[in-house]
Amino acid sequence: SGLDPAQPYFQDTPIEVRLDQSDAKFVDVIHTDTAPTIPYLGFGMSTAVGHLDFYPNGGREMPGCSKNIISTIVDLDGIWEGTRDFVACNHLRSYKYYSDSIIYPDGFLGFACASYDTFETESCFPCSKDGCPNMGHYADKFKGKVTNQVTKLYLNTAESKNFPLWRYKISVTISGNHKVTGYANIALYGDNGNTKQHQIFHGSLQPATTYTKLVDAELNVGTITKVKFLWNNNLINPTLPKIGAAKVTVQFGETG
């Protein structure tokens, strides 16, 4: 398992001097700091070098790493760890994701995709019939399905522990008599618990229109038992419009 293998002298070099597929029967890699060394001081390499290469959050900038210097250094993990995080936060996220992955065997699903931009659309959702590999400790559950081809996998993570997120596609069909300007939120409830509210749409809400969004939820809710729909006006509206959800469709990324 490569935890953000180093870029200087490794990127675009012969396989004798860097990590590559021939180093083990199964090589999985987590890329968390692939911005160019100059001028962005990225420590990791962007090249896919394993059987499975995971690029959480696109592989360049990790959520939670842009905090200011004081809040980073005086962090929950202590001043020593906070100082290291300020210097190399993106780089060090790789081992933090890996250690979190031990606790969440069903977490950190990587979706095979051409790029992170494509991953943010619906093109790579849900997982294929072969399933999605788990980034980190349980990546080797997928080793019987890998080839010697380059496989780039994308996913998003939370800003801080606990890092795994579970991807859902949520569609809401609006009912009502009037168009309103505002937002629509959805929370999912299941036999494993419930998520917080996630914004599905912000703007002009039209009755009989369906709005869809990919949501990275902080919980795998399990079997869904109900959904909560909430909407709000951006503006004070004296006509007191009423809208509702005629239909809500939820698709889980792992199983489709």
C-alpha positions in Angstrom: 0.0 0.0 0.0 1.5 3.3 -1.1 0.5 6.2 1.1 1.0 9.3 -1.2 4.3 8.1 -2.7 6.8 10.9 -3.0 7.0 13.0 -6.2 10.6 14.4 -6.3 12.8 12.0 -8.2 9.9 9.4 -8.4 7.5 10.9 -10.9 8.2 9.8 -14.5 11.2 7.8 -13.5 12.0 4.1 -14.3 10.2 1.5 -12.3 13.5 0.4 -10.7 13.5 3.5 -8.5 9.9 4.0 -7.6 6.8 2.1 -6.5 5.1 0.1 -9.4 2.9 -2.9 -10.0 5.8 -5.4 -10.1 6.7 -4.6 -6.4 4.0 -6.9 -5.0 1.2 -9.2 -6.2 -1.2 -6.4 -5.3 -0.3 -2.7 -5.1 -2.8 -0.1 -4.1 -2.0 3.6 -3.8 -3.6 6.6 -2.1 -2.7 10.0 -3.8 -3.5 13.0 -1.6 -0.9 15.7 -2.5 -0.4 15.7 -6.3 -0.1 19.4 -6.9 3.2 20.2 -8.7 6.1 20.6 -6.3 6.8 24.1 -7.7 4.9 26.4 -7.1 2.4 24.5 -4.9 4.7 22.4 -2.7 2.9 19.1 -3.5 4.8 16.1 -2.1 2.9 13.3 -3.8 3.0 12.0 -7.4 0.1 12.2 -9.7 1.0 9.2 -11.9 -1.0 6.0 -11.4 1.6 3.4 -10.4 -0.4 0.5 -8.8 -3.1 -2.0 -9.6 -5.6 0.4 -8.0 -4.8 4.1 -7.6 -7.2 6.2 -5.4 -7.5 9.9 -5.8 -9.6 11.1 -2.8 -11.1 14.6 -3.4 -9.3 14.6 -6.8 -5.9 14.0 -5.2 -4.6 17.5 -4.9 -6.3 19.5 -2.1 -7.8 17.7 0.9 -10.8 19.1 2.8 -9.9 20.5 6.2 -6.3 21.3 5.1 -6.9 25.0 4.4 -7.5 26.0 8.0 -5.4 28.9 9.3 -2.1 28.3 11.0 -3.3 28.8 14.6 -6.3 26.5 14.4 -4.1 23.9 12.6 -1.3 23.9 15.1 -3.5 24.0 18.2 -5.5 21.1 16.9 -7.3 18.3 18.7 -4.3 16.0 17.9 -1.9 18.2 19.8 0.7 20.8 18.9 3.2 18.4 17.5 0.8 16.8 15.1 -0.8 20.2 14.3 2.6 21.6 13.3 3.2 18.7 11.0 -0.2 19.1 9.5 0.4 22.7 8.8 3.5 21.9 6.9 2.3 18.8 5.0 -1.4 18.4 5.7 -2.5 17.0 2.3 0.5 14.6 2.2 -0.3 13.3 5.7 -4.0 12.8 5.0 -3.0 9.5 3.3 -2.2 7.7 6.5 -5.1 9.2 8.3 -7.5 7.9 5.6 -5.8 4.5 5.8 -6.1 4.3 9.6 -9.8 5.3 9.4 -10.4 2.7 6.7 -9.5 -0.1 9.2 -12.6 0.9 11.3 -14.9 1.3 8.3 -14.8 -1.9 6.2 -17.6 -0.6 4.0 -16.3 3.0 3.7 -14.1 4.9 1.2 -15.6 3.3 -2.0 -13.6 4.4 -5.0 -15.5 4.9 -8.3 -13.6 4.1 -11.5 -13.6 7.3 -13.6 -11.6 9.1 -16.3 -11.1 12.2 -14.1 -12.3 13.9 -10.9 -14.4 16.3 -12.9 -16.2 13.3 -14.5 -16.7 11.8 -11.1 -18.6 14.9 -10.0 -21.1 14.2 -12.7 -23.4 11.1 -12.8 -21.3 9.4 -15.4 -19.4 7.1 -13.0 -22.4 6.3 -10.7 -23.3 3.8 -9.4 -20.6 1.1 -9.0 -20.2 -1.4 -11.9 -21.4 -5.0 -11.7 -18.0 -5.9 -10.3 -18.5 -3.4 -7.5 -16.2 -0.6 -6.2 -13.0 -1.3 -4.3 -12.5 0.2 -0.8 -9.6 2.6 -0.5 -7.2 1.7 2.3 -6.9 -1.4 4.4 -9.6 -3.4 2.6 -8.5 -2.6 -0.9 -7.2 -6.1 -1.3 -10.7 -7.5 -1.2 -10.7 -6.4 -4.9 -7.4 -8.0 -5.9 -9.0 -10.9 -7.7 -10.7 -8.4 -10.1 -7.7 -6.3 -11.1 -5.8 -6.3 -14.3 -2.5 -4.7 -15.3 -4.3 -1.8 -16.7 -4.3 1.6 -15.0 -7.4 1.9 -12.8 -8.0 5.4 -11.4 -10.6 5.6 -8.6 -12.2 8.7 -7.2 -14.1 9.5 -4.0 -14.7 12.3 -1.5 -13.9 12.5 2.2 -15.0 14.6 5.2 -12.9 17.5 6.5 -11.9 15.7 9.7 -12.4 12.4 11.5 -14.5 10.4 10.7 -13.3 10.7 7.1 -15.4 8.2 5.1 -18.5 9.4 3.2 -21.1 7.3 1.4 -22.4 8.4 -2.0 -26.1 8.6 -2.9 -28.0 10.0 -5.9 -31.1 11.8 -4.7 -33.9 13.1 -6.9 -36.7 15.2 -5.7 -39.9 16.0 -7.8 -41.5 19.2 -6.5 -45.2 19.7 -6.2 -47.1 22.9 -5.6 -48.9 25.8 -7.4 -46.2 28.5 -7.7 -42.6 28.8 -8.5 -40.5 29.9 -5.5 -36.9 30.9 -5.1 -35.1 29.1 -2.3 -33.6 25.8 -1.5 -34.6 22.1 -1.0 -32.9 19.9 1.6 -33.2 16.1 2.1 -32.2 14.0 5.1 -32.1 10.2 4.9 -33.2 7.9 7.7 -32.4 4.2 7.8 -31.9 1.2 10.2 -28.3 2.4 10.8 -29.3 6.0 11.7 -29.9 9.3 9.9 -27.9 11.8 8.0 -27.9 15.6 8.4 -29.8 17.7 5.9 -28.1 17.9 2.5 -29.0 20.6 0.0 -30.3 19.1 -3.2 -31.0 22.4 -5.0 -30.8 26.1 -4.6 -32.5 28.5 -6.9 -35.9 28.6 -8.6 -38.0 25.7 -7.5 -40.5 24.8 -10.2 -43.5 22.5 -9.5 -43.6 19.3 -11.5 -39.8 19.6 -12.0 -37.2 17.0 -10.8 -33.9 18.1 -9.2 -31.1 15.6 -8.8 -27.9 15.7 -6.9 -25.0 13.3 -5.9 -24.7 13.5 -2.1 -21.7 12.3 -0.1 -23.4 11.5 3.2 -21.5 11.1 6.5 -23.3 7.8 7.2 -24.3 4.6 5.4 -27.9 4.6 6.6 -28.5 1.0 5.6 -32.1 0.2 4.5 -33.9 3.5 4.1 -37.0 3.8 6.2 -37.9 7.4 5.4 -36.7 10.7 4.0 -37.2 14.2 5.4 -37.9 17.0 2.9 -37.4 20.6 3.9 -37.6 23.7 1.8 -37.3 27.4 2.5 -37.8 30.8 0.7 -34.9 33.1 0.1 -37.3 36.0 0.2 -40.2 37.0 2.3 -43.2 36.1 0.2 -46.6 37.5 1.4 -48.5 34.9 -0.7 -47.2 32.2 1.6 -46.6 29.7 -1.2 -46.7 26.0 -0.4 -44.6 23.4 -2.1 -44.0 19.7 -1.3 -42.1 16.7 -2.6 -44.3 14.6 -4.9 -41.6 12.0 -5.1 -38.1 11.3 -3.7 -35.9 8.7 -5.3 -32.7 7.6 -3.6 -30.0 5.4 -5.2 -27.1 4.0 -3.2 -23.7 4.1 -5.0 -22.4 0.7 -3.8 -25.4 -1.4 -4.9 -27.1 0.8 -7.4 
